[in-house]
Structures are given as C-alpha cells and as structure tokens.
Amino acid sequence: SQQGEEDPQALSIQEGENATMNCSYKTSINNLQWYRQNSGRGLVHLILIRSNEREKHSGRLRVTLDTSKKSSSLLITASRAADTASYFCATFPLEYGNKLVFGAGTILRVKS
Amino acid sequence: DGGITQSPKYLFRKEGQNVTLSCEQNLNHDAMYWYRQDPGQGLRLIYYSQIVNDFQKGDIAEGYSVSREKKESFPLTVTSAQKNPTAFYLCASSITGITYNSPLHFGNGTRLTVT
C-alpha cells in the first residue's frame, strides 16, 4: 500500500512564481525524501528530512515536515521552465523494514 | 562517471515470453532495488537486495524473479506469469539498505511493452 499521497496531483504556474507541493502519510516514519522525475527518465533525489527535523533548505528548495500532522511540503522558489517534472515524496515507515514507499506524485508544469 | 545503467531503454515482447531487464551500477552500493511505475502512479517495489546472493520480495513480486550474483548487477526477469507486464521499470541502488537515511540513485528505466 502507498504511504505518501501528494497534493495537488497537477500544478501549472508561470516562470518566476513559487510552487508548493504537499505530501501526507499514514504511519510513523524515520525520514521523508523528495524526488524529481523528468518525463521518461529515472528519479533524482532532491532532499531528505529526518523525523526530528522541521525544515530543510537546498538551493531554491525548502522542505518542511510536521510529524504531528503527518505531512510535508516542498516549496520551489522562483521556478524555472526546467523545473517542469513530476515530484514524489517517499517515506521510510518505521515498521516497514528497509523499504522506501512512494506516493503517486505531483506533476508540475512551469510555463515560460 | 558513477551511475546506474539500465538496458535496453525500450523492449518489446510477445505475450508468453520471458524477458530479462539489465541493471548495472558502478557506485559500489550494497543495496539494489527494482520498481515498477504505471502511468499516473507512484513506484511499487518488486524486489530488493541488500547484499550479494541475497534478495527479498517487495510488494508486487509475483511473476518476477531476480538474481544478485555480483555486487554491481541486479537483473530482473519478467516471466509469463506476470499478468500485466507492460510498464516502466526502474532500477535503483543505495549505499546500504540497512541505513535508513541513504537516498536512492536511479537508472533511466526500461519501458517494456508486451503484446
């Protein structure tokens, strides 16, 4: 069963705007990761946030984690056309062994 | 450059035939994984291996088989028992499957079409 669920399913914005994607999960986790997938390609790891962290930054990316609400958000600031991709959250559930569980993803389209 | 190589990129087979997807990594990673991705869905784990000569079933292992005879190689065979084999298959690796905080590195996938 899938642990993470992203919201929205699809997002279309203008270049330069910020994009926010949300992820909700069901059980306690060890960490939460965000990945990007360009069309027809493999996934690329973006950022990992541990369960004892609340916020993490990497370049134009900002990830927050609220374990009490079992949710995370990914913010991409000053978006570019090259950010057009699908974005997935993935969790390491504490009681699921060594397996990363992926959500269905958010499709982001940045219009130039 | 270190990375994961999946071949071929596109694969076409007739129903009833077994087919093997190749996955090779030169990252010296211990753990390797096979995921299946269907349109509009997330990734589902087929098999994973934490060390050579050992592997475990994931969530959708039925109709698939793997081997891990070498650290750098983790081929996936899609057998005729798999009812809906047409999908995008992704191979991944991580430094270790034991350490929860190691991210996955992915290959660029093999798109399998069975008719």
Interface residues (C-beta under 8 A of the other chain):
Chain A: S1 Q2 G4 N30 N31 Q33 Y35 G40 R41 G42 L43 V44 H45 L48 R50 F88 F92 N98 K99 L100 V101 F102 G103 A104 G105
Chain B: I4 Q6 A31 Y35 G40 Q41 G42 L43 R44 L45 Y48 Q50 G58 D59 L90 A92 G97 I98 Y100 N101 P103 L104 H105 F106 G107 N108 G109 R111
